[in-house]
Amino acid sequence: MTTNRQQEGSPQQTLGWSPALVDRTARRTAQKEAAFLLPYLKPGMRLLDCGCGPGTITIGLAEAVAPGEATGIDIGAQQIELARANAAQSDTANVRFQVADVLKLPFEDNFFDVVYANTLIMYFIDKAPALKEMRRVLRPGGLIGIRDLGTNGDVVWPPDGPLERTIALYLKGFHYRGAWDPSNGQGNRGQLLRAGFVRCQASADCEASGTPESLALVAEVWKMRVLASNLWVEQGWIDRAGQERLAQDIGEWAKRPDAFHSRLFCSAIGWKEG
Ligand SMILES: C[S@@+](CC[C@H](N)C(=O)[O-])C[C@H]1O[C@@H](n2cnc3c(N)ncnc32)[C@H](O)[C@@H]1O
């Protein structure tokens, strides 16, 4: 799944995915993850979800366009299997899934009324080829919607604690490597404009964690990222003992009764002129 325009390693590896995080991803919904798009969807539309992963969002999108059809594509065959299993468990008949690369979509020009991607475009250092391909399969007058992380907009309480320090190191690592940047969702409106879409609008939403369970998951994800980050040690940004301490401090922070974390997601919509 790695392309020369994506960071080495799968998004799962790059982001430090744990079983709990995979589970959280499988609970994503169109109501939340595509809230910015839903007002524009109409019955009968033909919709494409690129990088659909486990397909839970696609299934919700299919319900919004029924009796139109929603198609989810993903480069990962396992993701597509999972998506098909999730669809089989739902009552949604107008959804289908297939393995495909967003850089080479197996659809004719102008085929879809809507194309969508949640947390896919951010992985491409050069986003133009993916957006160009999504634009190609979109009919004139059709709608695109993309949503990605804006990690440098994350909010943590209390401030200046171990998680904020970790996020700063995490982003520093991406910038050092010249890799894709998990803050780049903030540029999504500009990306759509540069790809030739018109009437582009941006919006944002957040995923807030303020319960012991949700904070435990946040801590698990970030602790794993801290402990896996050899680069930080190689560059002298932190030593091994400091790394261990930071991971421990994140665990302690998450148990605080006043702890809070909010993750920023940035969305943009636009239309293909026509
Ligand atoms: C972070 S996951 C998001 C999954 C889904 N959109 C969601 O939000 O639940 C990114 C997905 O993009 C897929 N992906 C990565 N590169 C791709 C490519 N070139 N073409 C299609 N899918 C790709 C991955 O396999 C993964 O399932």
The ligand as an ORCA input file, in Angstrom:
! r2SCAN-3c Opt
* xyz 0 1
  C      -6.816      5.892      8.409
  S      -7.583      4.694      7.428
  C      -9.198      5.403      7.226
  C     -10.261      4.391      6.912
  C     -11.669      4.956      6.745
  N     -11.725      6.018      5.781
  C     -12.198      5.429      8.072
  O     -12.077      6.619      8.354
  O     -12.727      4.602      8.828
  C      -6.843      4.944      5.836
  C      -7.231      3.901      4.831
  O      -6.718      4.275      3.567
  C      -6.316      3.106      2.898
  N      -5.357      3.499      1.849
  C      -4.080      3.899      1.988
  N      -3.521      4.179      0.791
  C      -4.489      3.967     -0.139
  C      -4.534      4.094     -1.556
  N      -3.461      4.482     -2.254
  N      -5.690      3.807     -2.188
  C      -6.788      3.396     -1.491
  N      -6.794      3.246     -0.139
  C      -5.662      3.536      0.525
  C      -5.716      2.249      3.995
  O      -5.637      0.895      3.624
  C      -6.662      2.518      5.146
  O      -7.722      1.596      5.195
*
